[in-house]
């Protein structure tokens, strides 16, 4: 079956017409292409009034708006994630906005240092700040290897973990942590280092 479009006057398949319950045949008088072009022209011509209407509707229907946005984001997680990334990249290219974002992040970090540290520990090591503090107390607030106290260090004790299994081992000062890293957690290298030093004691 076919139908004639009232705009382009072409005879087209009915699948190329949108559904309209109020019309006799249940279809719009314009084909999808012509309807899309008409809507685009209207939007371009009435940008300010459309923007105002959307703003007014959103302020008067906050709950509906929130539910609609949540539903869309839940049903399109990957698409939303990708769009958010692109949007943030575009924003960061604008110097004024990049500066504002950096300042806001700095203020947030200064205001909520514990939350920042907790987020860092969870994302990097899979532990919470509470778990970190438990280990810190059990180690007498000192490095697990050289026993230097936190008060004598400029930065916090680092979380030492096995790079193969991800298992958390303890808290170390940066010097001891680097020592294990340089030795690649290889016990034989560390033993040879000890034997080497013993020769010259």
Secondary structure, 3 states (H helix, E strand, C coil): CEEECCCCCCEEEHHHEEECCCCCCCEEEEEHHHHHHHHHHHHHHCHHHHHHHHHHHHHHCHHHHHHHHHHHHHHCHHHHHHHHHHHHHHHHCCHHHHHHHHHHHHHHHHHCHHHHHHHHHHHHHCCCHHHHHHHHHHCCCECCCCCCEHHHCCCCCEEEECCCCCCEEEEECHHHHHHHHHCCCCHHHHHHHHHHHHHCC
